[in-house]
Amino acid sequence: MNQSVHNRLISFIWSIADDCLRDVYVRGKYRDVILPMVVLRRLDALLEPTKEAVMEELAFQRDEAGFTEWDETGLRDASGYVFYNTSEWTLQRLYDTATNSQQILQANFEDYLNGFSPNVKEIIEKFKLKSQIRHMATKDVLLDVLEKFTSPHINLTPFEKEDPEGRKLPPLSNLGMGYVFEELIRKFNEENNEEAGEHFTPREVIDLMTHIVFDPIKDQLPPVMTIYDPACGSGGMLTESQNFIKDEEGAIRAMGDVYLYGKEINDETYAICKSDMMIKGNNPENIRVGSTLSTDEFSGHTFDFMLSNPPYGKSWSSEVKYIKDGKDIIDPRFQITLKDYWGNAEEVDATSRSSDGQLLFLMEMVNKMKPTSQSIIGSRIASVHNGSSLFTGDAGSGESNIRRYIIENDLLDCIIQLPNNLFYNTGITTYIWLLHNSKEAKRKGKVLLIDASQRYAKLRKNLGNKNCELTPSHIKEIQQANTNFEPIERQAEDGLAAKVFNNSDFGYYKVTIDRPARLKAQFTRERIAELRFDKTLKEPMQWAYENYGEKVYSDLKSIEKELLEWCEKNDLDMNAKKRKTLTATATWKKQKELLETAQQLMQAIGTDEYNDFNVFTNLVDDELKARKIKLSASEKNAILQTVSWYDETAEKVIKKTQKLNGDKLDQLLQHLDCTIAQLPDYGYYPSGKKDEYIIYDNQTDLRDSESVPLAENIHEYFLREVKPHVEEAWIDLDKTKIGYEISFNKYFYQHKPLRSLEEVSAEIIELEKLAENMIQDILGV
């Protein structure tokens, strides 16, 4: 569409809101009228030329054929579209016959709306248009709005018209209509301060996506093609894909049939998308409304092509209950099979954190990929994401599992980094992910990363956050880089760069590194006094004891109200379980008994400081046995933890000793893939006795982890990167997890050397001279 024509049309439509709705709606509510009326006028204008034929068909069915229910096929054939209207009205006739009675106009308008086919009625319902008609009639502006939308100075039809002065009004193509919708919704979003995640995809980004999806296989396109978008919005991705494939002047010019499928959660944009499908002759029943994540609407379907720009940075917490039951995954789309470090297959979580669901949409598309047994080209996916999809989530997390599954199954083909400020309502960095399951030989087991972040042209005027665009030459350059699948060195600061990686380059082992606990221990009155209070309830218990003394043991019920009020007043996080524990006499008595036991132990063992926690623990065990005091493991640990502390000069704390020989030793060596001499590096230390090994307690707050590239040997990495710095560290191999992340910044970092001291000094001197001259000019010296 010509830009000036587009701008005039947008200005005209926007003026309707300002002229007619200013005193009836707040600005943020203009969209509730304008968007449905644009859709309605568009549909109405298409039906106008065949109105007489529809009425004749209706008369035939009613009077001659005697049908008690309308034959929709006949009415659709008469209208020339998959929708129709059986009322006597058109918008133009409603306006032409209107009187001063808003009530009559409202009744006729509602009769007109009721005459539409069921598929249009659903659109009217999603827009809540009837309630808007009633509201406008009540406020006496319905006729004014109708006058604007039937104006001969505006052309919302796909046919060329003339205005009253004889000037040509260009036809509004379906693509042009998409531009109008996008621009109107962008303006409404700006008025409403919509969040960055709710934005429309610029057409040049869709153009790039269609090129990278369809161009490489343009000679292999199947005779029947299905295209799916799980977050279809107003349908831009779908219709542009169809236009690209069917364009008679394009490079593909496919002759096969194209079927579009989509799902959209927002009622308004769903209605716009569905109306667009009807206008273009696509099956509107393939567009569904609702949450893609909550319901697998197209379960059992597979698609040839999938293009999407899912919402990112947007919570899906309200949909968690449809995907998870506690920690269990109940939706098979988001459960995958991966192998652990030892090669054992396991079912793992493939969900992202609840604050950002964009990767779930990617898994929805992966779930709908067509196997190569069904189609030689399999399926091809292009999906827009922000940076968090590349690296958010540690090894073993849902996000990392998703990346790992996609990469290890050789589905990821290319990722393209786009320029910032390319989208209307967000300036963040975005990326296009290209996935497919039928790679040619040179692309198997590899991934191409393209940094196109500097390839853009500045706009003369910003459109929201959008201040730049991709030109056709940029798109061609990026597509060429994708096709060539070869490294590209950046030739200038604004140049394009590309690198080819093996799939395993993105993977790493997250290896747990432990260090021995070295504890000193000593009984003191101050230390064991802490045992009077439960650790998790120390603050309120301490307050209660300090204020009520022994009453907390003898008459806790009498102070319960004051105690809970104090907790609330001091903003303590007290859930029902904690409140119940705090106000239970058993809790206080248990802690008191623990304190009394510690006092007995201190009296027997004394207050000497022990440098060897092993010796100290043995003394405690002997005393407990001698006094016939039985403590649970947790109670005993509570006492020991209270009177001990880490000190690097203390002796190592022995957890246990273990006999290792014969088959048991062989199994361990095979499990760890090491030799006997290397066992200490895995936490097994020779005790000096034959076949006996010491295993030390670890100091959890000194525990660390190392990210070891999959291509490296963990033990060799440990010897090189860890052992020289922490001699007594060991590898806890059983906690090893596998993760995947993709770091564009690391791969494409451009180092800019600092300027020389001489250059900086010369600039400072020059600035000083300039400042001195300016001061002299001001003073007239």
URZICOR-V447069 format. One record per residue. N is the residue number from 0. PHI is phi as a letter, one per 40 degrees, with the letter a starting at -180 (* if undefined). PSI is psi in whole degrees, 0 to 359 (999 if undefined). Layout:
BEGIN
n=N phi=PHI psi=PSI
n=N phi=PHI psi=PSI
END
This chain:
BEGIN
n=0 phi=* psi=138
n=1 phi=d psi=133
n=2 phi=c psi=321
n=3 phi=c psi=321
n=4 phi=c psi=316
n=5 phi=d psi=313
n=6 phi=c psi=319
n=7 phi=c psi=319
n=8 phi=c psi=315
n=9 phi=c psi=316
n=10 phi=c psi=319
n=11 phi=c psi=312
n=12 phi=c psi=319
n=13 phi=c psi=326
n=14 phi=c psi=333
n=15 phi=d psi=317
n=16 phi=c psi=313
n=17 phi=c psi=322
n=18 phi=c psi=322
n=19 phi=b psi=332
n=20 phi=b psi=357
n=21 phi=d psi=316
n=22 phi=c psi=1
n=23 phi=b psi=327
n=24 phi=b psi=150
n=25 phi=c psi=156
n=26 phi=d psi=324
n=27 phi=c psi=345
n=28 phi=b psi=1
n=29 phi=d psi=322
n=30 phi=c psi=332
n=31 phi=c psi=337
n=32 phi=b psi=312
n=33 phi=c psi=311
n=34 phi=c psi=310
n=35 phi=c psi=327
n=36 phi=c psi=325
n=37 phi=c psi=315
n=38 phi=c psi=314
n=39 phi=c psi=314
n=40 phi=c psi=323
n=41 phi=c psi=311
n=42 phi=c psi=317
n=43 phi=c psi=317
n=44 phi=c psi=326
n=45 phi=c psi=327
n=46 phi=c psi=342
n=47 phi=d psi=311
n=48 phi=c psi=334
n=49 phi=b psi=16
n=50 phi=d psi=316
n=51 phi=c psi=319
n=52 phi=c psi=321
n=53 phi=c psi=317
n=54 phi=c psi=324
n=55 phi=c psi=318
n=56 phi=c psi=321
n=57 phi=c psi=316
n=58 phi=c psi=320
n=59 phi=c psi=313
n=60 phi=c psi=324
n=61 phi=c psi=313
n=62 phi=c psi=317
n=63 phi=c psi=314
n=64 phi=c psi=338
n=65 phi=g psi=30
n=66 phi=c psi=137
n=67 phi=c psi=339
n=68 phi=b psi=144
n=69 phi=c psi=141
n=70 phi=c psi=104
n=71 phi=c psi=327
n=72 phi=c psi=315
n=73 phi=c psi=319
n=74 phi=c psi=323
n=75 phi=c psi=319
n=76 phi=c psi=321
n=77 phi=c psi=321
n=78 phi=c psi=335
n=79 phi=g psi=5
n=80 phi=b psi=176
n=81 phi=c psi=12
n=82 phi=b psi=165
n=83 phi=a psi=175
n=84 phi=a psi=125
n=85 phi=c psi=2
n=86 phi=c psi=167
n=87 phi=c psi=353
n=88 phi=c psi=152
n=89 phi=b psi=167
n=90 phi=c psi=322
n=91 phi=c psi=318
n=92 phi=c psi=325
n=93 phi=d psi=318
n=94 phi=c psi=315
n=95 phi=c psi=328
n=96 phi=c psi=4
n=97 phi=c psi=145
n=98 phi=b psi=192
n=99 phi=c psi=354
n=100 phi=c psi=110
n=101 phi=c psi=331
n=102 phi=c psi=318
n=103 phi=c psi=318
n=104 phi=c psi=318
n=105 phi=c psi=316
n=106 phi=c psi=316
n=107 phi=c psi=320
n=108 phi=c psi=317
n=109 phi=c psi=324
n=110 phi=c psi=321
n=111 phi=c psi=314
n=112 phi=c psi=323
n=113 phi=c psi=343
n=114 phi=c psi=352
n=115 phi=c psi=157
n=116 phi=c psi=158
n=117 phi=d psi=325
n=118 phi=c psi=328
n=119 phi=c psi=325
n=120 phi=d psi=324
n=121 phi=c psi=320
n=122 phi=c psi=316
n=123 phi=c psi=320
n=124 phi=c psi=318
n=125 phi=c psi=326
n=126 phi=c psi=349
n=127 phi=f psi=41
n=128 phi=c psi=325
n=129 phi=c psi=319
n=130 phi=c psi=327
n=131 phi=c psi=322
n=132 phi=c psi=314
n=133 phi=c psi=318
n=134 phi=c psi=316
n=135 phi=c psi=323
n=136 phi=c psi=318
n=137 phi=c psi=322
n=138 phi=c psi=4
n=139 phi=g psi=35
n=140 phi=b psi=2
n=141 phi=c psi=316
n=142 phi=c psi=322
n=143 phi=c psi=316
n=144 phi=c psi=318
n=145 phi=c psi=320
n=146 phi=c psi=317
n=147 phi=c psi=314
n=148 phi=c psi=342
n=149 phi=b psi=12
n=150 phi=d psi=138
n=151 phi=c psi=356
n=152 phi=c psi=0
n=153 phi=b psi=136
n=154 phi=b psi=104
n=155 phi=b psi=14
n=156 phi=c psi=161
n=157 phi=c psi=15
n=158 phi=b psi=147
n=159 phi=c psi=139
n=160 phi=b psi=173
n=161 phi=b psi=143
n=162 phi=c psi=175
n=163 phi=d psi=337
n=164 phi=c psi=4
n=165 phi=g psi=7
n=166 phi=c psi=142
n=167 phi=c psi=134
n=168 phi=b psi=113
n=169 phi=d psi=150
n=170 phi=c psi=150
n=171 phi=b psi=104
n=172 phi=c psi=170
n=173 phi=c psi=322
n=174 phi=c psi=317
n=175 phi=c psi=322
n=176 phi=c psi=322
n=177 phi=c psi=318
n=178 phi=c psi=317
n=179 phi=c psi=312
n=180 phi=d psi=313
n=181 phi=c psi=316
n=182 phi=c psi=318
n=183 phi=c psi=314
n=184 phi=c psi=324
n=185 phi=c psi=317
n=186 phi=c psi=320
n=187 phi=c psi=320
n=188 phi=c psi=320
n=189 phi=c psi=320
n=190 phi=c psi=322
n=191 phi=c psi=0
n=192 phi=f psi=45
n=193 phi=c psi=149
n=194 phi=c psi=159
n=195 phi=c psi=329
n=196 phi=c psi=341
n=197 phi=c psi=89
n=198 phi=a psi=165
n=199 phi=b psi=152
n=200 phi=c psi=124
n=201 phi=d psi=146
n=202 phi=c psi=327
n=203 phi=c psi=333
n=204 phi=c psi=318
n=205 phi=c psi=320
n=206 phi=d psi=315
n=207 phi=c psi=316
n=208 phi=c psi=317
n=209 phi=c psi=324
n=210 phi=c psi=312
n=211 phi=c psi=337
n=212 phi=c psi=314
n=213 phi=c psi=324
n=214 phi=d psi=314
n=215 phi=c psi=340
n=216 phi=b psi=27
n=217 phi=c psi=337
n=218 phi=c psi=1
n=219 phi=b psi=10
n=220 phi=c psi=134
n=221 phi=c psi=159
n=222 phi=c psi=334
n=223 phi=b psi=124
n=224 phi=b psi=138
n=225 phi=b psi=136
n=226 phi=b psi=135
n=227 phi=b psi=140
n=228 phi=b psi=111
n=229 phi=c psi=351
n=230 phi=b psi=67
n=231 phi=c psi=346
n=232 phi=f psi=230
n=233 phi=c psi=6
n=234 phi=g psi=13
n=235 phi=d psi=315
n=236 phi=c psi=316
n=237 phi=c psi=308
n=238 phi=c psi=325
n=239 phi=c psi=325
n=240 phi=c psi=315
n=241 phi=c psi=316
n=242 phi=c psi=319
n=243 phi=c psi=317
n=244 phi=c psi=319
n=245 phi=c psi=356
n=246 phi=d psi=120
n=247 phi=c psi=336
n=248 phi=b psi=3
n=249 phi=c psi=179
n=250 phi=c psi=343
n=251 phi=c psi=304
n=252 phi=f psi=50
n=253 phi=c psi=141
n=254 phi=c psi=350
n=255 phi=c psi=173
n=256 phi=c psi=144
n=257 phi=b psi=125
n=258 phi=b psi=130
n=259 phi=b psi=137
n=260 phi=b psi=144
n=261 phi=a psi=166
n=262 phi=a psi=140
n=263 phi=a psi=135
n=264 phi=c psi=332
n=265 phi=c psi=126
n=266 phi=d psi=318
n=267 phi=c psi=307
n=268 phi=c psi=329
n=269 phi=c psi=316
n=270 phi=c psi=320
n=271 phi=c psi=315
n=272 phi=c psi=315
n=273 phi=c psi=320
n=274 phi=c psi=322
n=275 phi=c psi=320
n=276 phi=c psi=318
n=277 phi=c psi=318
n=278 phi=c psi=322
n=279 phi=c psi=357
n=280 phi=g psi=7
n=281 phi=c psi=162
n=282 phi=c psi=109
n=283 phi=c psi=343
n=284 phi=c psi=345
n=285 phi=c psi=355
n=286 phi=b psi=121
n=287 phi=b psi=153
n=288 phi=b psi=142
n=289 phi=h psi=181
n=290 phi=c psi=123
n=291 phi=c psi=325
n=292 phi=c psi=325
n=293 phi=c psi=322
n=294 phi=b psi=130
n=295 phi=c psi=80
n=296 phi=c psi=324
n=297 phi=b psi=38
n=298 phi=d psi=132
n=299 phi=g psi=348
n=300 phi=c psi=148
n=301 phi=b psi=154
n=302 phi=b psi=150
n=303 phi=c psi=319
n=304 phi=b psi=142
n=305 phi=b psi=126
n=306 phi=b psi=135
n=307 phi=a psi=154
n=308 phi=b psi=80
n=309 phi=c psi=159
n=310 phi=c psi=136
n=311 phi=b psi=153
n=312 phi=g psi=22
n=313 phi=b psi=133
n=314 phi=c psi=145
n=315 phi=b psi=24
n=316 phi=c psi=329
n=317 phi=c psi=346
n=318 phi=b psi=359
n=319 phi=d psi=320
n=320 phi=c psi=339
n=321 phi=c psi=347
n=322 phi=b psi=326
n=323 phi=b psi=146
n=324 phi=b psi=95
n=325 phi=g psi=241
n=326 phi=c psi=353
n=327 phi=c psi=134
n=328 phi=c psi=126
n=329 phi=b psi=355
n=330 phi=b psi=114
n=331 phi=c psi=343
n=332 phi=c psi=333
n=333 phi=b psi=27
n=334 phi=b psi=129
n=335 phi=b psi=164
n=336 phi=b psi=123
n=337 phi=b psi=162
n=338 phi=c psi=140
n=339 phi=c psi=185
n=340 phi=d psi=330
n=341 phi=c psi=358
n=342 phi=g psi=9
n=343 phi=c psi=128
n=344 phi=c psi=139
n=345 phi=a psi=149
n=346 phi=c psi=126
n=347 phi=b psi=163
n=348 phi=c psi=132
n=349 phi=b psi=49
n=350 phi=b psi=151
n=351 phi=c psi=175
n=352 phi=c psi=151
n=353 phi=c psi=348
n=354 phi=c psi=353
n=355 phi=a psi=110
n=356 phi=b psi=15
n=357 phi=c psi=323
n=358 phi=c psi=339
n=359 phi=c psi=325
n=360 phi=c psi=325
n=361 phi=c psi=319
n=362 phi=c psi=327
n=363 phi=c psi=318
n=364 phi=c psi=321
n=365 phi=d psi=321
n=366 phi=c psi=335
n=367 phi=b psi=13
n=368 phi=c psi=141
n=369 phi=c psi=123
n=370 phi=c psi=154
n=371 phi=c psi=346
n=372 phi=c psi=337
n=373 phi=c psi=326
n=374 phi=a psi=136
n=375 phi=c psi=332
n=376 phi=c psi=356
n=377 phi=g psi=225
n=378 phi=b psi=151
n=379 phi=b psi=133
n=380 phi=b psi=136
n=381 phi=b psi=124
n=382 phi=b psi=136
n=383 phi=c psi=134
n=384 phi=a psi=161
n=385 phi=c psi=185
n=386 phi=c psi=336
n=387 phi=c psi=332
n=388 phi=c psi=339
n=389 phi=c psi=328
n=390 phi=a psi=348
n=391 phi=c psi=139
n=392 phi=g psi=127
n=393 phi=c psi=170
n=394 phi=d psi=132
n=395 phi=g psi=349
n=396 phi=c psi=167
n=397 phi=c psi=317
n=398 phi=c psi=314
n=399 phi=c psi=322
n=400 phi=c psi=321
n=401 phi=c psi=311
n=402 phi=d psi=317
n=403 phi=c psi=315
n=404 phi=c psi=315
n=405 phi=c psi=317
n=406 phi=c psi=316
n=407 phi=c psi=335
n=408 phi=c psi=11
n=409 phi=f psi=41
n=410 phi=c psi=332
n=411 phi=c psi=124
n=412 phi=b psi=317
n=413 phi=a psi=146
n=414 phi=b psi=132
n=415 phi=b psi=122
n=416 phi=c psi=126
n=417 phi=c psi=164
n=418 phi=c psi=153
n=419 phi=c psi=161
n=420 phi=f psi=34
n=421 phi=c psi=338
n=422 phi=c psi=160
n=423 phi=c psi=317
n=424 phi=b psi=15
n=425 phi=a psi=144
n=426 phi=b psi=6
n=427 phi=c psi=164
n=428 phi=c psi=136
n=429 phi=b psi=159
n=430 phi=b psi=144
n=431 phi=b psi=123
n=432 phi=c psi=129
n=433 phi=b psi=121
n=434 phi=b psi=143
n=435 phi=a psi=160
n=436 phi=b psi=22
n=437 phi=a psi=65
n=438 phi=c psi=145
n=439 phi=c psi=165
n=440 phi=d psi=314
n=441 phi=c psi=345
n=442 phi=b psi=351
n=443 phi=c psi=135
n=444 phi=g psi=13
n=445 phi=b psi=161
n=446 phi=b psi=136
n=447 phi=b psi=128
n=448 phi=b psi=129
n=449 phi=b psi=124
n=450 phi=c psi=100
n=451 phi=b psi=23
n=452 phi=c psi=339
n=453 phi=b psi=3
n=454 phi=c psi=93
n=455 phi=a psi=165
n=456 phi=b psi=136
n=457 phi=c psi=141
n=458 phi=c psi=149
n=459 phi=c psi=330
n=460 phi=b psi=132
n=461 phi=c psi=146
n=462 phi=b psi=91
n=463 phi=g psi=233
n=464 phi=c psi=346
n=465 phi=c psi=115
n=466 phi=b psi=7
n=467 phi=a psi=171
n=468 phi=a psi=162
n=469 phi=c psi=127
n=470 phi=c psi=165
n=471 phi=d psi=325
n=472 phi=c psi=325
n=473 phi=c psi=315
n=474 phi=c psi=317
n=475 phi=c psi=319
n=476 phi=c psi=317
n=477 phi=c psi=317
n=478 phi=c psi=322
n=479 phi=c psi=319
n=480 phi=c psi=320
n=481 phi=c psi=317
n=482 phi=c psi=316
n=483 phi=c psi=326
n=484 phi=f psi=51
n=485 phi=b psi=155
n=486 phi=c psi=144
n=487 phi=b psi=123
n=488 phi=c psi=137
n=489 phi=c psi=126
n=490 phi=c psi=336
n=491 phi=a psi=172
n=492 phi=d psi=326
n=493 phi=c psi=17
n=494 phi=c psi=171
n=495 phi=c psi=145
n=496 phi=b psi=150
n=497 phi=a psi=147
n=498 phi=a psi=145
n=499 phi=b psi=131
n=500 phi=b psi=153
n=501 phi=c psi=150
n=502 phi=d psi=319
n=503 phi=c psi=345
n=504 phi=c psi=338
n=505 phi=c psi=353
n=506 phi=c psi=157
n=507 phi=a psi=154
n=508 phi=c psi=130
n=509 phi=c psi=108
n=510 phi=b psi=128
n=511 phi=c psi=128
n=512 phi=b psi=120
n=513 phi=b psi=158
n=514 phi=b psi=151
n=515 phi=c psi=146
n=516 phi=c psi=133
n=517 phi=b psi=105
n=518 phi=b psi=140
n=519 phi=b psi=157
n=520 phi=a psi=148
n=521 phi=a psi=131
n=522 phi=c psi=127
n=523 phi=a psi=156
n=524 phi=c psi=323
n=525 phi=c psi=320
n=526 phi=c psi=310
n=527 phi=c psi=343
n=528 phi=c psi=334
n=529 phi=c psi=338
n=530 phi=c psi=346
n=531 phi=c psi=338
n=532 phi=b psi=142
n=533 phi=c psi=135
n=534 phi=d psi=318
n=535 phi=c psi=348
n=536 phi=b psi=25
n=537 phi=d psi=313
n=538 phi=c psi=307
n=539 phi=c psi=326
n=540 phi=c psi=320
n=541 phi=c psi=317
n=542 phi=c psi=315
n=543 phi=c psi=317
n=544 phi=c psi=319
n=545 phi=c psi=330
n=546 phi=c psi=334
n=547 phi=b psi=354
n=548 phi=f psi=225
n=549 phi=c psi=350
n=550 phi=c psi=335
n=551 phi=c psi=341
n=552 phi=c psi=327
n=553 phi=c psi=329
n=554 phi=a psi=59
n=555 phi=c psi=328
n=556 phi=d psi=325
n=557 phi=c psi=340
n=558 phi=b psi=5
n=559 phi=d psi=315
n=560 phi=c psi=312
n=561 phi=c psi=322
n=562 phi=c psi=314
n=563 phi=c psi=324
n=564 phi=c psi=322
n=565 phi=c psi=319
n=566 phi=c psi=316
n=567 phi=c psi=318
n=568 phi=c psi=327
n=569 phi=c psi=15
n=570 phi=f psi=41
n=571 phi=c psi=142
n=572 phi=c psi=91
n=573 phi=b psi=99
n=574 phi=c psi=179
n=575 phi=c psi=321
n=576 phi=c psi=317
n=577 phi=c psi=320
n=578 phi=c psi=320
n=579 phi=c psi=318
n=580 phi=c psi=318
n=581 phi=c psi=322
n=582 phi=c psi=14
n=583 phi=c psi=127
n=584 phi=d psi=326
n=585 phi=c psi=324
n=586 phi=c psi=313
n=587 phi=c psi=319
n=588 phi=c psi=322
n=589 phi=c psi=314
n=590 phi=c psi=324
n=591 phi=c psi=319
n=592 phi=c psi=323
n=593 phi=c psi=318
n=594 phi=c psi=316
n=595 phi=c psi=323
n=596 phi=c psi=316
n=597 phi=c psi=324
n=598 phi=c psi=320
n=599 phi=c psi=318
n=600 phi=c psi=320
n=601 phi=c psi=322
n=602 phi=c psi=324
n=603 phi=c psi=318
n=604 phi=c psi=331
n=605 phi=g psi=186
n=606 phi=b psi=24
n=607 phi=c psi=150
n=608 phi=c psi=132
n=609 phi=b psi=132
n=610 phi=c psi=351
n=611 phi=b psi=105
n=612 phi=c psi=332
n=613 phi=c psi=315
n=614 phi=c psi=315
n=615 phi=c psi=317
n=616 phi=c psi=320
n=617 phi=c psi=319
n=618 phi=c psi=317
n=619 phi=c psi=315
n=620 phi=c psi=317
n=621 phi=c psi=317
n=622 phi=c psi=318
n=623 phi=c psi=320
n=624 phi=c psi=318
n=625 phi=c psi=324
n=626 phi=c psi=1
n=627 phi=f psi=40
n=628 phi=c psi=123
n=629 phi=b psi=121
n=630 phi=b psi=145
n=631 phi=c psi=164
n=632 phi=d psi=320
n=633 phi=c psi=325
n=634 phi=c psi=318
n=635 phi=c psi=317
n=636 phi=c psi=326
n=637 phi=c psi=319
n=638 phi=c psi=313
n=639 phi=c psi=320
n=640 phi=c psi=327
n=641 phi=c psi=327
n=642 phi=b psi=13
n=643 phi=b psi=161
n=644 phi=a psi=155
n=645 phi=c psi=137
n=646 phi=a psi=122
n=647 phi=c psi=346
n=648 phi=c psi=351
n=649 phi=c psi=167
n=650 phi=c psi=154
n=651 phi=c psi=144
n=652 phi=c psi=120
n=653 phi=c psi=125
n=654 phi=c psi=313
n=655 phi=a psi=167
n=656 phi=b psi=150
n=657 phi=a psi=136
n=658 phi=c psi=128
n=659 phi=b psi=112
n=660 phi=a psi=172
n=661 phi=f psi=222
n=662 phi=c psi=324
n=663 phi=c psi=317
n=664 phi=c psi=318
n=665 phi=c psi=319
n=666 phi=c psi=320
n=667 phi=c psi=316
n=668 phi=c psi=322
n=669 phi=c psi=319
n=670 phi=c psi=316
n=671 phi=c psi=350
n=672 phi=f psi=53
n=673 phi=a psi=176
n=674 phi=c psi=171
n=675 phi=c psi=321
n=676 phi=c psi=337
n=677 phi=c psi=358
n=678 phi=d psi=322
n=679 phi=d psi=332
n=680 phi=c psi=349
n=681 phi=b psi=13
n=682 phi=g psi=13
n=683 phi=b psi=111
n=684 phi=b psi=128
n=685 phi=d psi=135
n=686 phi=c psi=346
n=687 phi=h psi=339
n=688 phi=c psi=153
n=689 phi=c psi=127
n=690 phi=g psi=15
n=691 phi=b psi=136
n=692 phi=b psi=143
n=693 phi=c psi=136
n=694 phi=b psi=121
n=695 phi=c psi=151
n=696 phi=c psi=145
n=697 phi=c psi=154
n=698 phi=c psi=103
n=699 phi=c psi=325
n=700 phi=c psi=355
n=701 phi=b psi=1
n=702 phi=c psi=141
n=703 phi=b psi=172
n=704 phi=b psi=152
n=705 phi=b psi=139
n=706 phi=c psi=109
n=707 phi=b psi=121
n=708 phi=d psi=143
n=709 phi=d psi=331
n=710 phi=c psi=348
n=711 phi=c psi=155
n=712 phi=c psi=129
n=713 phi=c psi=317
n=714 phi=c psi=319
n=715 phi=c psi=320
n=716 phi=c psi=316
n=717 phi=c psi=314
n=718 phi=c psi=328
n=719 phi=c psi=319
n=720 phi=b psi=340
n=721 phi=b psi=307
n=722 phi=d psi=319
n=723 phi=c psi=337
n=724 phi=c psi=329
n=725 phi=b psi=92
n=726 phi=d psi=323
n=727 phi=c psi=10
n=728 phi=c psi=157
n=729 phi=a psi=165
n=730 phi=c psi=126
n=731 phi=c psi=86
n=732 phi=c psi=333
n=733 phi=c psi=343
n=734 phi=c psi=5
n=735 phi=c psi=133
n=736 phi=b psi=157
n=737 phi=b psi=130
n=738 phi=b psi=164
n=739 phi=b psi=136
n=740 phi=a psi=158
n=741 phi=b psi=118
n=742 phi=b psi=96
n=743 phi=c psi=319
n=744 phi=d psi=320
n=745 phi=c psi=319
n=746 phi=c psi=329
n=747 phi=b psi=22
n=748 phi=c psi=131
n=749 phi=b psi=110
n=750 phi=c psi=129
n=751 phi=b psi=109
n=752 phi=c psi=148
n=753 phi=c psi=150
n=754 phi=c psi=154
n=755 phi=c psi=157
n=756 phi=c psi=323
n=757 phi=c psi=319
n=758 phi=c psi=317
n=759 phi=c psi=317
n=760 phi=c psi=317
n=761 phi=c psi=322
n=762 phi=c psi=322
n=763 phi=c psi=316
n=764 phi=c psi=319
n=765 phi=c psi=319
n=766 phi=c psi=323
n=767 phi=c psi=319
n=768 phi=c psi=317
n=769 phi=c psi=317
n=770 phi=c psi=319
n=771 phi=c psi=318
n=772 phi=c psi=321
n=773 phi=c psi=320
n=774 phi=c psi=318
n=775 phi=c psi=321
n=776 phi=c psi=318
n=777 phi=c psi=318
n=778 phi=c psi=350
n=779 phi=g psi=28
n=780 phi=c psi=999
END
